[in-house]
């Protein structure tokens, strides 16, 4: 079963709500179009500094998150 990728879902949803194409988002964030496509397709290994460039456009950054207690 494929794990849900919250970051890719957030970026795609935010991009579409902002009425941006993948190319427009890449230009605004200063990243490559390939990077945006990889993110939205749920690619697992991505550079966090580059991902933060995209997330900053939507008022977010990556950071430590507490795991749920089992």
N, CA, C and O atoms as a Maestro MAE file, in Angstrom:
{
 s_m_m2io_version
 :::
 2.0.0
}

f_m_ct {
 s_m_title
 :::
 protein
 m_atom[280] {
  # First column is atom index #
  i_m_mmod_type
  r_m_x_coord
  r_m_y_coord
  r_m_z_coord
  i_m_residue_number
  s_m_chain_name
  s_m_pdb_residue_name
  s_m_pdb_atom_name
  i_m_atomic_number
  :::
  1 25 0.842 -1.183 0.000 1 A "UNK " " N  " 7
  2 3 0.000 0.000 0.000 1 A "UNK " " CA " 6
  3 2 0.888 1.247 0.000 1 A "UNK " " C  " 6
  4 15 1.805 1.350 0.814 1 A "UNK " " O  " 8
  5 25 0.626 2.180 -0.893 2 A "UNK " " N  " 7
  6 3 1.425 3.392 -0.990 2 A "UNK " " CA " 6
  7 2 1.054 4.355 0.133 2 A "UNK " " C  " 6
  8 15 -0.123 4.592 0.403 2 A "UNK " " O  " 8
  9 25 2.089 4.910 0.788 3 A "UNK " " N  " 7
  10 3 1.873 5.853 1.879 3 A "UNK " " CA " 6
  11 2 1.389 7.188 1.326 3 A "UNK " " C  " 6
  12 15 1.844 7.625 0.268 3 A "UNK " " O  " 8
  13 25 0.487 7.824 2.019 4 A "UNK " " N  " 7
  14 3 -0.042 9.116 1.633 4 A "UNK " " CA " 6
  15 2 1.063 10.172 1.744 4 A "UNK " " C  " 6
  16 15 1.744 10.238 2.767 4 A "UNK " " O  " 8
  17 25 1.250 10.991 0.716 5 A "UNK " " N  " 7
  18 3 2.276 12.012 0.713 5 A "UNK " " CA " 6
  19 2 1.610 13.368 0.938 5 A "UNK " " C  " 6
  20 15 1.091 13.980 0.004 5 A "UNK " " O  " 8
  21 25 1.631 13.824 2.182 6 A "UNK " " N  " 7
  22 3 0.947 15.055 2.569 6 A "UNK " " CA " 6
  23 2 1.548 16.272 1.879 6 A "UNK " " C  " 6
  24 15 0.816 17.172 1.469 6 A "UNK " " O  " 8
  25 25 2.864 16.310 1.747 7 A "UNK " " N  " 7
  26 3 3.507 17.469 1.137 7 A "UNK " " CA " 6
  27 2 3.120 17.595 -0.332 7 A "UNK " " C  " 6
  28 15 2.785 18.685 -0.795 7 A "UNK " " O  " 8
  29 25 3.164 16.486 -1.066 8 A "UNK " " N  " 7
  30 3 2.809 16.569 -2.492 8 A "UNK " " CA " 6
  31 2 1.341 16.968 -2.660 8 A "UNK " " C  " 6
  32 15 1.009 17.747 -3.553 8 A "UNK " " O  " 8
  33 25 0.472 16.443 -1.815 9 A "UNK " " N  " 7
  34 3 -0.946 16.809 -1.886 9 A "UNK " " CA " 6
  35 2 -1.148 18.282 -1.561 9 A "UNK " " C  " 6
  36 15 -1.935 18.962 -2.220 9 A "UNK " " O  " 8
  37 25 -0.437 18.784 -0.541 10 A "UNK " " N  " 7
  38 3 -0.557 20.183 -0.152 10 A "UNK " " CA " 6
  39 2 -0.101 21.106 -1.278 10 A "UNK " " C  " 6
  40 15 -0.785 22.077 -1.603 10 A "UNK " " O  " 8
  41 25 1.049 20.806 -1.872 11 A "UNK " " N  " 7
  42 3 1.585 21.676 -2.923 11 A "UNK " " CA " 6
  43 2 0.673 21.674 -4.149 11 A "UNK " " C  " 6
  44 15 0.391 22.730 -4.715 11 A "UNK " " O  " 8
  45 25 0.220 20.513 -4.553 12 A "UNK " " N  " 7
  46 3 -0.661 20.459 -5.730 12 A "UNK " " CA " 6
  47 2 -1.970 21.203 -5.465 12 A "UNK " " C  " 6
  48 15 -2.442 21.953 -6.319 12 A "UNK " " O  " 8
  49 25 -2.553 20.998 -4.294 13 A "UNK " " N  " 7
  50 3 -3.810 21.668 -3.951 13 A "UNK " " CA " 6
  51 2 -3.602 23.184 -3.883 13 A "UNK " " C  " 6
  52 15 -4.408 23.947 -4.415 13 A "UNK " " O  " 8
  53 25 -2.533 23.612 -3.236 14 A "UNK " " N  " 7
  54 3 -2.252 25.047 -3.114 14 A "UNK " " CA " 6
  55 2 -1.994 25.674 -4.481 14 A "UNK " " C  " 6
  56 15 -2.437 26.790 -4.752 14 A "UNK " " O  " 8
  57 25 -1.281 24.958 -5.331 15 A "UNK " " N  " 7
  58 3 -1.002 25.464 -6.672 15 A "UNK " " CA " 6
  59 2 -2.291 25.631 -7.469 15 A "UNK " " C  " 6
  60 15 -2.495 26.662 -8.110 15 A "UNK " " O  " 8
  61 25 -3.157 24.628 -7.434 16 A "UNK " " N  " 7
  62 3 -4.394 24.713 -8.217 16 A "UNK " " CA " 6
  63 2 -5.335 25.776 -7.644 16 A "UNK " " C  " 6
  64 15 -6.006 26.478 -8.399 16 A "UNK " " O  " 8
  65 25 -5.387 25.897 -6.318 17 A "UNK " " N  " 7
  66 3 -6.219 26.935 -5.707 17 A "UNK " " CA " 6
  67 2 -5.702 28.331 -6.050 17 A "UNK " " C  " 6
  68 15 -6.480 29.281 -6.130 17 A "UNK " " O  " 8
  69 25 -4.391 28.454 -6.251 18 A "UNK " " N  " 7
  70 3 -3.780 29.729 -6.630 18 A "UNK " " CA " 6
  71 2 -3.828 29.951 -8.136 18 A "UNK " " C  " 6
  72 15 -3.324 30.954 -8.642 18 A "UNK " " O  " 8
  73 25 -4.439 29.008 -8.847 19 A "UNK " " N  " 7
  74 3 -4.574 29.066 -10.309 19 A "UNK " " CA " 6
  75 2 -3.222 29.217 -11.010 19 A "UNK " " C  " 6
  76 15 -3.076 29.996 -11.952 19 A "UNK " " O  " 8
  77 25 -2.245 28.456 -10.529 20 A "UNK " " N  " 7
  78 3 -0.907 28.449 -11.128 20 A "UNK " " CA " 6
  79 2 -0.694 27.145 -11.875 20 A "UNK " " C  " 6
  80 15 -1.135 26.083 -11.435 20 A "UNK " " O  " 8
  81 25 -0.018 27.234 -13.003 21 A "UNK " " N  " 7
  82 3 0.423 26.017 -13.676 21 A "UNK " " CA " 6
  83 2 1.682 25.533 -12.962 21 A "UNK " " C  " 6
  84 15 2.260 26.257 -12.151 21 A "UNK " " O  " 8
  85 25 2.098 24.316 -13.264 22 A "UNK " " N  " 7
  86 3 3.347 23.821 -12.681 22 A "UNK " " CA " 6
  87 2 4.509 24.717 -13.101 22 A "UNK " " C  " 6
  88 15 5.397 25.000 -12.296 22 A "UNK " " O  " 8
  89 25 4.507 25.160 -14.349 23 A "UNK " " N  " 7
  90 3 5.583 26.017 -14.847 23 A "UNK " " CA " 6
  91 2 5.601 27.362 -14.116 23 A "UNK " " C  " 6
  92 15 6.665 27.854 -13.739 23 A "UNK " " O  " 8
  93 25 4.431 27.945 -13.921 24 A "UNK " " N  " 7
  94 3 4.353 29.225 -13.210 24 A "UNK " " CA " 6
  95 2 4.846 29.092 -11.767 24 A "UNK " " C  " 6
  96 15 5.561 29.961 -11.269 24 A "UNK " " O  " 8
  97 25 4.463 28.003 -11.100 25 A "UNK " " N  " 7
  98 3 4.919 27.777 -9.732 25 A "UNK " " CA " 6
  99 2 6.431 27.623 -9.691 25 A "UNK " " C  " 6
  100 15 7.088 28.183 -8.812 25 A "UNK " " O  " 8
  101 25 6.984 26.876 -10.625 26 A "UNK " " N  " 7
  102 3 8.433 26.692 -10.676 26 A "UNK " " CA " 6
  103 2 9.147 28.031 -10.844 26 A "UNK " " C  " 6
  104 15 10.147 28.289 -10.173 26 A "UNK " " O  " 8
  105 25 8.644 28.878 -11.727 27 A "UNK " " N  " 7
  106 3 9.255 30.190 -11.946 27 A "UNK " " CA " 6
  107 2 9.169 31.063 -10.699 27 A "UNK " " C  " 6
  108 15 10.153 31.697 -10.317 27 A "UNK " " O  " 8
  109 25 8.000 31.100 -10.063 28 A "UNK " " N  " 7
  110 3 7.832 31.915 -8.854 28 A "UNK " " CA " 6
  111 2 8.727 31.437 -7.713 28 A "UNK " " C  " 6
  112 15 9.245 32.248 -6.945 28 A "UNK " " O  " 8
  113 25 8.905 30.129 -7.603 29 A "UNK " " N  " 7
  114 3 9.699 29.561 -6.512 29 A "UNK " " CA " 6
  115 2 11.195 29.552 -6.830 29 A "UNK " " C  " 6
  116 15 12.023 29.366 -5.938 29 A "UNK " " O  " 8
  117 25 11.531 29.751 -8.092 30 A "UNK " " N  " 7
  118 3 12.933 29.701 -8.485 30 A "UNK " " CA " 6
  119 2 13.498 28.289 -8.508 30 A "UNK " " C  " 6
  120 15 14.664 28.059 -8.187 30 A "UNK " " O  " 8
  121 25 12.644 27.352 -8.894 31 A "UNK " " N  " 7
  122 3 13.063 25.947 -8.995 31 A "UNK " " CA " 6
  123 2 12.725 25.453 -10.401 31 A "UNK " " C  " 6
  124 15 12.018 26.130 -11.147 31 A "UNK " " O  " 8
  125 25 13.225 24.289 -10.754 32 A "UNK " " N  " 7
  126 3 12.949 23.726 -12.063 32 A "UNK " " CA " 6
  127 2 11.567 23.099 -12.158 32 A "UNK " " C  " 6
  128 15 11.005 22.633 -11.167 32 A "UNK " " O  " 8
  129 25 11.034 23.099 -13.376 33 A "UNK " " N  " 7
  130 3 9.743 22.469 -13.629 33 A "UNK " " CA " 6
  131 2 9.778 20.997 -13.251 33 A "UNK " " C  " 6
  132 15 8.804 20.481 -12.701 33 A "UNK " " O  " 8
  133 25 10.880 20.310 -13.533 34 A "UNK " " N  " 7
  134 3 11.023 18.891 -13.185 34 A "UNK " " CA " 6
  135 2 10.835 18.684 -11.676 34 A "UNK " " C  " 6
  136 15 10.215 17.708 -11.253 34 A "UNK " " O  " 8
  137 25 11.375 19.610 -10.865 35 A "UNK " " N  " 7
  138 3 11.242 19.494 -9.415 35 A "UNK " " CA " 6
  139 2 9.770 19.541 -9.005 35 A "UNK " " C  " 6
  140 15 9.327 18.729 -8.192 35 A "UNK " " O  " 8
  141 25 9.009 20.489 -9.565 36 A "UNK " " N  " 7
  142 3 7.581 20.600 -9.238 36 A "UNK " " CA " 6
  143 2 6.856 19.318 -9.635 36 A "UNK " " C  " 6
  144 15 6.031 18.807 -8.878 36 A "UNK " " O  " 8
  145 25 7.162 18.804 -10.813 37 A "UNK " " N  " 7
  146 3 6.521 17.550 -11.249 37 A "UNK " " CA " 6
  147 2 6.859 16.399 -10.304 37 A "UNK " " C  " 6
  148 15 5.987 15.612 -9.935 37 A "UNK " " O  " 8
  149 25 8.129 16.306 -9.916 38 A "UNK " " N  " 7
  150 3 8.547 15.250 -8.991 38 A "UNK " " CA " 6
  151 2 7.818 15.361 -7.650 38 A "UNK " " C  " 6
  152 15 7.371 14.358 -7.094 38 A "UNK " " O  " 8
  153 25 7.704 16.582 -7.142 39 A "UNK " " N  " 7
  154 3 7.011 16.797 -5.863 39 A "UNK " " CA " 6
  155 2 5.565 16.338 -5.973 39 A "UNK " " C  " 6
  156 15 5.086 15.574 -5.135 39 A "UNK " " O  " 8
  157 25 4.875 16.800 -6.999 40 A "UNK " " N  " 7
  158 3 3.452 16.483 -7.139 40 A "UNK " " CA " 6
  159 2 3.207 15.006 -7.415 40 A "UNK " " C  " 6
  160 15 2.117 14.500 -7.146 40 A "UNK " " O  " 8
  161 25 4.199 14.313 -7.945 41 A "UNK " " N  " 7
  162 3 4.056 12.872 -8.175 41 A "UNK " " CA " 6
  163 2 4.453 12.057 -6.944 41 A "UNK " " C  " 6
  164 15 4.377 10.829 -6.960 41 A "UNK " " O  " 8
  165 25 4.878 12.748 -5.870 42 A "UNK " " N  " 7
  166 3 5.172 12.059 -4.623 42 A "UNK " " CA " 6
  167 2 6.567 11.465 -4.542 42 A "UNK " " C  " 6
  168 15 6.794 10.533 -3.770 42 A "UNK " " O  " 8
  169 25 7.501 11.984 -5.320 43 A "UNK " " N  " 7
  170 3 8.880 11.484 -5.244 43 A "UNK " " CA " 6
  171 2 9.379 11.608 -3.805 43 A "UNK " " C  " 6
  172 15 9.195 12.642 -3.163 43 A "UNK " " O  " 8
  173 25 10.001 10.565 -3.315 44 A "UNK " " N  " 7
  174 3 10.365 10.504 -1.901 44 A "UNK " " CA " 6
  175 2 11.620 11.290 -1.569 44 A "UNK " " C  " 6
  176 15 11.633 12.008 -0.569 44 A "UNK " " O  " 8
  177 25 12.671 11.184 -2.363 45 A "UNK " " N  " 7
  178 3 13.910 11.868 -2.005 45 A "UNK " " CA " 6
  179 2 14.028 13.179 -2.771 45 A "UNK " " C  " 6
  180 15 14.290 13.195 -3.974 45 A "UNK " " O  " 8
  181 25 13.832 14.265 -2.055 46 A "UNK " " N  " 7
  182 3 13.917 15.602 -2.618 46 A "UNK " " CA " 6
  183 2 14.786 16.455 -1.707 46 A "UNK " " C  " 6
  184 15 14.861 16.198 -0.505 46 A "UNK " " O  " 8
  185 25 15.434 17.450 -2.257 47 A "UNK " " N  " 7
  186 3 16.249 18.360 -1.450 47 A "UNK " " CA " 6
  187 2 15.328 19.236 -0.611 47 A "UNK " " C  " 6
  188 15 14.430 19.891 -1.138 47 A "UNK " " O  " 8
  189 25 15.556 19.241 0.690 48 A "UNK " " N  " 7
  190 3 14.680 20.011 1.571 48 A "UNK " " CA " 6
  191 2 14.811 21.512 1.356 48 A "UNK " " C  " 6
  192 15 13.823 22.235 1.484 48 A "UNK " " O  " 8
  193 25 16.008 22.000 1.032 49 A "UNK " " N  " 7
  194 3 16.153 23.438 0.795 49 A "UNK " " CA " 6
  195 2 15.354 23.869 -0.434 49 A "UNK " " C  " 6
  196 15 14.756 24.945 -0.442 49 A "UNK " " O  " 8
  197 25 15.344 23.045 -1.450 50 A "UNK " " N  " 7
  198 3 14.581 23.359 -2.661 50 A "UNK " " CA " 6
  199 2 13.087 23.237 -2.385 50 A "UNK " " C  " 6
  200 15 12.301 24.060 -2.853 50 A "UNK " " O  " 8
  201 25 12.697 22.234 -1.642 51 A "UNK " " N  " 7
  202 3 11.286 22.063 -1.277 51 A "UNK " " CA " 6
  203 2 10.801 23.259 -0.470 51 A "UNK " " C  " 6
  204 15 9.671 23.709 -0.654 51 A "UNK " " O  " 8
  205 25 11.642 23.780 0.425 52 A "UNK " " N  " 7
  206 3 11.252 24.946 1.217 52 A "UNK " " CA " 6
  207 2 11.043 26.184 0.353 52 A "UNK " " C  " 6
  208 15 10.228 27.036 0.709 52 A "UNK " " O  " 8
  209 25 11.744 26.315 -0.762 53 A "UNK " " N  " 7
  210 3 11.515 27.440 -1.670 53 A "UNK " " CA " 6
  211 2 10.075 27.424 -2.166 53 A "UNK " " C  " 6
  212 15 9.432 28.469 -2.270 53 A "UNK " " O  " 8
  213 25 9.579 26.239 -2.468 54 A "UNK " " N  " 7
  214 3 8.200 26.107 -2.951 54 A "UNK " " CA " 6
  215 2 7.223 26.324 -1.804 54 A "UNK " " C  " 6
  216 15 6.258 27.075 -1.949 54 A "UNK " " O  " 8
  217 25 7.457 25.683 -0.682 55 A "UNK " " N  " 7
  218 3 6.544 25.799 0.455 55 A "UNK " " CA " 6
  219 2 6.421 27.234 0.966 55 A "UNK " " C  " 6
  220 15 5.347 27.640 1.408 55 A "UNK " " O  " 8
  221 25 7.504 28.002 0.911 56 A "UNK " " N  " 7
  222 3 7.467 29.398 1.382 56 A "UNK " " CA " 6
  223 2 6.440 30.234 0.626 56 A "UNK " " C  " 6
  224 15 5.865 31.165 1.191 56 A "UNK " " O  " 8
  225 25 6.204 29.914 -0.638 57 A "UNK " " N  " 7
  226 3 5.194 30.648 -1.412 57 A "UNK " " CA " 6
  227 2 3.803 30.481 -0.816 57 A "UNK " " C  " 6
  228 15 2.927 31.317 -1.038 57 A "UNK " " O  " 8
  229 25 3.599 29.416 -0.068 58 A "UNK " " N  " 7
  230 3 2.301 29.141 0.546 58 A "UNK " " CA " 6
  231 2 2.351 29.311 2.062 58 A "UNK " " C  " 6
  232 15 1.473 28.819 2.772 58 A "UNK " " O  " 8
  233 25 3.391 30.016 2.567 59 A "UNK " " N  " 7
  234 3 3.491 30.321 3.992 59 A "UNK " " CA " 6
  235 2 3.892 29.146 4.859 59 A "UNK " " C  " 6
  236 15 3.538 29.106 6.037 59 A "UNK " " O  " 8
  237 25 4.621 28.190 4.311 60 A "UNK " " N  " 7
  238 3 5.015 26.991 5.052 60 A "UNK " " CA " 6
  239 2 6.502 26.722 4.880 60 A "UNK " " C  " 6
  240 15 7.122 27.219 3.940 60 A "UNK " " O  " 8
  241 25 7.077 25.932 5.790 61 A "UNK " " N  " 7
  242 3 8.427 25.380 5.661 61 A "UNK " " CA " 6
  243 2 8.425 24.003 6.318 61 A "UNK " " C  " 6
  244 15 7.570 23.694 7.148 61 A "UNK " " O  " 8
  245 25 9.396 23.189 5.930 62 A "UNK " " N  " 7
  246 3 9.532 21.886 6.573 62 A "UNK " " CA " 6
  247 2 10.128 22.083 7.963 62 A "UNK " " C  " 6
  248 15 10.905 23.009 8.194 62 A "UNK " " O  " 8
  249 25 9.763 21.218 8.860 63 A "UNK " " N  " 7
  250 3 10.320 21.281 10.202 63 A "UNK " " CA " 6
  251 2 10.042 19.997 10.941 63 A "UNK " " C  " 6
  252 15 9.318 19.129 10.455 63 A "UNK " " O  " 8
  253 25 10.631 19.878 12.139 64 A "UNK " " N  " 7
  254 3 10.397 18.668 12.924 64 A "UNK " " CA " 6
  255 2 8.928 18.570 13.364 64 A "UNK " " C  " 6
  256 15 8.314 19.550 13.787 64 A "UNK " " O  " 8
  257 25 8.407 17.376 13.250 65 A "UNK " " N  " 7
  258 3 7.033 17.117 13.641 65 A "UNK " " CA " 6
  259 2 7.034 15.927 14.575 65 A "UNK " " C  " 6
  260 15 7.693 14.921 14.311 65 A "UNK " " O  " 8
  261 25 6.293 16.039 15.672 66 A "UNK " " N  " 7
  262 3 6.207 14.920 16.609 66 A "UNK " " CA " 6
  263 2 5.432 13.773 15.977 66 A "UNK " " C  " 6
  264 15 4.395 13.975 15.346 66 A "UNK " " O  " 8
  265 25 5.953 12.572 16.157 67 A "UNK " " N  " 7
  266 3 5.253 11.379 15.703 67 A "UNK " " CA " 6
  267 2 4.171 11.009 16.711 67 A "UNK " " C  " 6
  268 15 4.321 11.258 17.907 67 A "UNK " " O  " 8
  269 25 3.095 10.421 16.235 68 A "UNK " " N  " 7
  270 3 2.055 9.991 17.180 68 A "UNK " " CA " 6
  271 2 2.586 8.896 18.095 68 A "UNK " " C  " 6
  272 15 3.376 8.052 17.673 68 A "UNK " " O  " 8
  273 25 2.156 8.914 19.322 69 A "UNK " " N  " 7
  274 3 2.546 7.890 20.286 69 A "UNK " " CA " 6
  275 2 1.817 6.604 19.941 69 A "UNK " " C  " 6
  276 15 0.620 6.608 19.653 69 A "UNK " " O  " 8
  277 25 2.561 5.499 19.975 70 A "UNK " " N  " 7
  278 3 1.927 4.202 19.651 70 A "UNK " " CA " 6
  279 2 1.544 3.484 20.899 70 A "UNK " " C  " 6
  280 15 1.000 2.382 20.835 70 A "UNK " " O  " 8
  :::
 }
 m_bond[279] {
  # First column is bond index #
  i_m_from
  i_m_to
  i_m_order
  :::
  1 1 2 1
  2 2 3 1
  3 3 4 2
  4 3 5 1
  5 5 6 1
  6 6 7 1
  7 7 8 2
  8 7 9 1
  9 9 10 1
  10 10 11 1
  11 11 12 2
  12 11 13 1
  13 13 14 1
  14 14 15 1
  15 15 16 2
  16 15 17 1
  17 17 18 1
  18 18 19 1
  19 19 20 2
  20 19 21 1
  21 21 22 1
  22 22 23 1
  23 23 24 2
  24 23 25 1
  25 25 26 1
  26 26 27 1
  27 27 28 2
  28 27 29 1
  29 29 30 1
  30 30 31 1
  31 31 32 2
  32 31 33 1
  33 33 34 1
  34 34 35 1
  35 35 36 2
  36 35 37 1
  37 37 38 1
  38 38 39 1
  39 39 40 2
  40 39 41 1
  41 41 42 1
  42 42 43 1
  43 43 44 2
  44 43 45 1
  45 45 46 1
  46 46 47 1
  47 47 48 2
  48 47 49 1
  49 49 50 1
  50 50 51 1
  51 51 52 2
  52 51 53 1
  53 53 54 1
  54 54 55 1
  55 55 56 2
  56 55 57 1
  57 57 58 1
  58 58 59 1
  59 59 60 2
  60 59 61 1
  61 61 62 1
  62 62 63 1
  63 63 64 2
  64 63 65 1
  65 65 66 1
  66 66 67 1
  67 67 68 2
  68 67 69 1
  69 69 70 1
  70 70 71 1
  71 71 72 2
  72 71 73 1
  73 73 74 1
  74 74 75 1
  75 75 76 2
  76 75 77 1
  77 77 78 1
  78 78 79 1
  79 79 80 2
  80 79 81 1
  81 81 82 1
  82 82 83 1
  83 83 84 2
  84 83 85 1
  85 85 86 1
  86 86 87 1
  87 87 88 2
  88 87 89 1
  89 89 90 1
  90 90 91 1
  91 91 92 2
  92 91 93 1
  93 93 94 1
  94 94 95 1
  95 95 96 2
  96 95 97 1
  97 97 98 1
  98 98 99 1
  99 99 100 2
  100 99 101 1
  101 101 102 1
  102 102 103 1
  103 103 104 2
  104 103 105 1
  105 105 106 1
  106 106 107 1
  107 107 108 2
  108 107 109 1
  109 109 110 1
  110 110 111 1
  111 111 112 2
  112 111 113 1
  113 113 114 1
  114 114 115 1
  115 115 116 2
  116 115 117 1
  117 117 118 1
  118 118 119 1
  119 119 120 2
  120 119 121 1
  121 121 122 1
  122 122 123 1
  123 123 124 2
  124 123 125 1
  125 125 126 1
  126 126 127 1
  127 127 128 2
  128 127 129 1
  129 129 130 1
  130 130 131 1
  131 131 132 2
  132 131 133 1
  133 133 134 1
  134 134 135 1
  135 135 136 2
  136 135 137 1
  137 137 138 1
  138 138 139 1
  139 139 140 2
  140 139 141 1
  141 141 142 1
  142 142 143 1
  143 143 144 2
  144 143 145 1
  145 145 146 1
  146 146 147 1
  147 147 148 2
  148 147 149 1
  149 149 150 1
  150 150 151 1
  151 151 152 2
  152 151 153 1
  153 153 154 1
  154 154 155 1
  155 155 156 2
  156 155 157 1
  157 157 158 1
  158 158 159 1
  159 159 160 2
  160 159 161 1
  161 161 162 1
  162 162 163 1
  163 163 164 2
  164 163 165 1
  165 165 166 1
  166 166 167 1
  167 167 168 2
  168 167 169 1
  169 169 170 1
  170 170 171 1
  171 171 172 2
  172 171 173 1
  173 173 174 1
  174 174 175 1
  175 175 176 2
  176 175 177 1
  177 177 178 1
  178 178 179 1
  179 179 180 2
  180 179 181 1
  181 181 182 1
  182 182 183 1
  183 183 184 2
  184 183 185 1
  185 185 186 1
  186 186 187 1
  187 187 188 2
  188 187 189 1
  189 189 190 1
  190 190 191 1
  191 191 192 2
  192 191 193 1
  193 193 194 1
  194 194 195 1
  195 195 196 2
  196 195 197 1
  197 197 198 1
  198 198 199 1
  199 199 200 2
  200 199 201 1
  201 201 202 1
  202 202 203 1
  203 203 204 2
  204 203 205 1
  205 205 206 1
  206 206 207 1
  207 207 208 2
  208 207 209 1
  209 209 210 1
  210 210 211 1
  211 211 212 2
  212 211 213 1
  213 213 214 1
  214 214 215 1
  215 215 216 2
  216 215 217 1
  217 217 218 1
  218 218 219 1
  219 219 220 2
  220 219 221 1
  221 221 222 1
  222 222 223 1
  223 223 224 2
  224 223 225 1
  225 225 226 1
  226 226 227 1
  227 227 228 2
  228 227 229 1
  229 229 230 1
  230 230 231 1
  231 231 232 2
  232 231 233 1
  233 233 234 1
  234 234 235 1
  235 235 236 2
  236 235 237 1
  237 237 238 1
  238 238 239 1
  239 239 240 2
  240 239 241 1
  241 241 242 1
  242 242 243 1
  243 243 244 2
  244 243 245 1
  245 245 246 1
  246 246 247 1
  247 247 248 2
  248 247 249 1
  249 249 250 1
  250 250 251 1
  251 251 252 2
  252 251 253 1
  253 253 254 1
  254 254 255 1
  255 255 256 2
  256 255 257 1
  257 257 258 1
  258 258 259 1
  259 259 260 2
  260 259 261 1
  261 261 262 1
  262 262 263 1
  263 263 264 2
  264 263 265 1
  265 265 266 1
  266 266 267 1
  267 267 268 2
  268 267 269 1
  269 269 270 1
  270 270 271 1
  271 271 272 2
  272 271 273 1
  273 273 274 1
  274 274 275 1
  275 275 276 2
  276 275 277 1
  277 277 278 1
  278 278 279 1
  279 279 280 2
  :::
 }
}
